[in-house]
């Protein structure tokens, strides 16, 4: 049985996991991920009761119950690098015995749903649209560091996408990962657009935004918008979905991302006052998780 050394699995003196500062008994089987720590109490405001409220750096966790369901809502901050921390620590809380530092004999499979915001890339994804990411394309390269990456990724999709984009070999190889189908059907229902999401390694250049630094590929977004594979078009940009789906697939959890469009890159429009309307998406996820 594998022993996880103190340098690999960092546990605080109070028995909590290193970054999140959450203890194993504080994690529910249903987990909602949000980027903004300020959105954690927004989600938890719908809870019937709260068990704990833990805050450390950009990570805040509130666990409670909603209509009889035990749920943890966790903030991740921005980017797939932070998802690497959060997903691995959440899995450790669920599936590693902190006393013996070994994997538990019975493993928990969590339901993990990320709620976020995104930029729409198609005329049928205007601001205010809810998008459920059926597939995610990772521009971040995170999953390429893990064994088993090819077994969980859509390699044919990856090949077609790289050929269409004339992919620059200086960039990380993109990876394409499916969300959990059962979770998609349950959460997306019939009132969310089911799309393909690109998770970018940044907000500006990687998403084709140009301020004072010219882009390496000024045609990137045009090529992204025109790509189609097996009837699927790329619907939106965000920054976390690929890592959420990819790490969850490798770890045996069910995961998906659903986002509200706050900017449409195709129409060049944006809504920065979205915070009052994203609550509708939060309630849908709480009801369906």
N, C-alpha and C positions, 0 to 999 in steps of 0.2 A: 504493500500500500504506500502510495507516494506521500512523503512528508514535505510540507511546505515550509521552507526555512524562514526565519524572521526577516531576512533581507528581501524575500519574495512576497510574503504575505505580512503586511505591516498592520499590527493590532495595537491600539492605544492602551494605556494603562487601565482605563476604565472598562476594557473589553469591547470597545467599539472599533469599527473598521477605520483605517487611517485617515482618508480624505473626508468621507461622508460623516464620520463620527456617529454612525448609527450602529446599534447593537442588533444581533441576529433576531431577537424576539420582537424587534420594532418594525420588521419588514413584512408587509402583506403579500399575498400571492398575486394581487392585482396592483400594478405599478403604472402610474402616469408620470411621464417625463415632460418637463417644460424647461425652456432655456433660462428664462428670467426668474431669479429668486423671488421677485415681487409678485409673480403669477402663482406661486405656491399657495399663499393665503387666499388668493382669488378662487382657486379650485377648491381649497379646503373650506371656504365659506359655505359651501353647499353640504358639507358633512353634517350628519346628525349629532355626532360626538367625535372628539379628538383624543387620541391616546398620548401622542408625543409631538413635540415641535423642536427639531434639532437643526442648528445652523452652524456651518463651518465654511469659511471662504465664500465662493459663489454657490456652494451646495447647501440647500435647505430642504429638509424632509418633514412632512407632516403625515402621520398615519391616523386614520380614523375610519368611521363607517358611514356609508351612504346607502340608504334604503336596504339595510341589512348586509351590504357587501363591505368587507374590510378592504381598504384601499390605501396605498402609500402614494403620495405625490412628491416628486423629487426634482429639484432644479439641477440643471447640468452646466449652465453657462453656455457659451457659444462654441461650436466646432466639434468635429469628430474626435479630436485629441481628448477633449473632455469626456466624450461618450466612452472612450476607451477606459477611462478611470471609473466612471459611474457604472457601466455594465459589468466590468470585472469585479468591482466591489459589491454590487448588488448580488451577483452570482455567488460570490464568496460568502455573503451573509446567509444565502439560502442553502448552499450545498457543501460548505466546508465546516467541519467541527473545529471551533476555535480553541477548544481545550487540547485536543490531540493533534491539531494542525494536519488533519487528513480529510480526504473526501468522505462525505457521509455515505452510508450504504444505500439509503433511499434518497433519491434526488428529487428536488422540487422543480417543476416547470412553471415559470411565471408567465402571466399575461402582461405584456409591456406595450403601452401605447404612448407615443410621443405626440403632444399637441403643440403646434407652433404656427409660425407665419412664414410666408414664402412669396416669391415673385412669379407671377403667371407668365407663360411663354406662348400661349396660343390665343386666338380670338375668342375661343369658347371658355377661357378661364379669366374673366374680368375680375376686378377687385370685389372682394366679398365672397368669392367662390370657395367652397370647401373641397379640398382635394385629398383623396386617400391614395397613398403611394403603393401601387401594386408591385412596382419594381423600382429600385433605386440604383443609380449609377454613381459610384464613389469616385470623385476626382482626387480624394485625399490620400489614397494609397494605403490606408490603415490595414485593411484585411490582408494585404500582400505580406504582412509580417507574421501571419498565423498559418500553421499547418492545417490542411483540410480546406483551404480557400477554394481550390478548383472544384471540390466535391459539392459545394453549396452554391456556386455561382453559375450564371447562365453564360457559358463560354461562347456560344454561337452569337448571342446578342452582342457580347463584348467585341468580337471580331468584326461584325458588321458595323458597329459604331465607330471603331478605330479607323476602319477603311473609309467610312463616310467623312470623318473629321480630318482625314490625313494626319493622324495623331503625331504630335511632336514627341520624339523619343526622349527628349530632355525632361518631359513630364512623367509623373507617376502613372503606371499602367492603371486605367480605369477598371473597376470591377462592377458587375451587375448582379444584384441580389434580389430575390423575391421576398415580399412580406409574407407572413403566415396567412394562407388562404382562408382558413376558418375565421380568423380574427377580422380579416378584411370584410368578409361577408356579413359578419355580425355588427361591426362598427360602422362600415360605410353604408350599409343598407341600400336604399335606392335614392338617397338624397345627397350623395357626395360624388364628385367626378372621380373616376378611377383612372389614375394616370401613372406616368413614369417621371420620377423625380431625380434631378441631379443634385447630389450633395457636394458642395464646393468647399475648397480649402481656404476660402476667404470671401469677403463681401464685395470687394471692388474688382481687381483684375480677373480673378478666377470666375466671376460672374459676368465678365464682359463690360464692366463699368470703367470708364476712362476719365480720370481727373487730370492730374498734371503729368502722369507717366503714361506714355503710349503703350498700347497693348501689343503683345507679341503676335497675336492673331486677331486683327480687327474684324474678321469675318466669323469669329467663333460662334456668336449667338445666332447669326443667320444660318449657319450650318446645323446648329442644335435644333432650331425651330423647324427645319425642313427634313430632319431625320425621321424615318418611319421604318419599323420592323415588325413583321407579323401583325399588322394592323394597329400597332401602338405608336403614339407620338409622345415626345417629351413635353410634359405639361408645365413643369415648374422647377425653379431653383430654390434650394435652401441649404443647410449646412450640417445636418446631423443624420438624416434618414438612413443612409447607406451603412453607417457604423452601427446604428441601432438594430437594423435587420440582419446585418452580417454577423456581428458578434452573438446575437441571440440565436441565430441558426446554428452556429458552431457550439454553443453552450446548451442547446436543447430547450430554449424558451420560445414562446409565441410572441411575435412583435410586429408592429406596424407604425406608420406615421400618418397623421392627418393634419393638414395645415389650412389656414385661411389665407387667401391671396390678398396682400396689402399693396402690391404694386404689379402692374401688368407691363412687362418690358416691351411687348409687341405694340401695345397702344400708347406706351410712354406716359402712363397715368399712375398715380399713387394715392393712398389714403393713410396718412400718418396718425389719424385719429381713430384707429381701429379698436382700441382697447375696450371700448364700451360694447362692441358687437361680438368679440371673440367668445364672450360668455355663452353664446348660443351653441358654439362648437363644444365648449367644455361640458355643458349639460348633456349634449347628445352622447359624448363619450362616457360620462358617468352613468348614464342610463343603460348603456349597451355593453360596457366592459364585463 
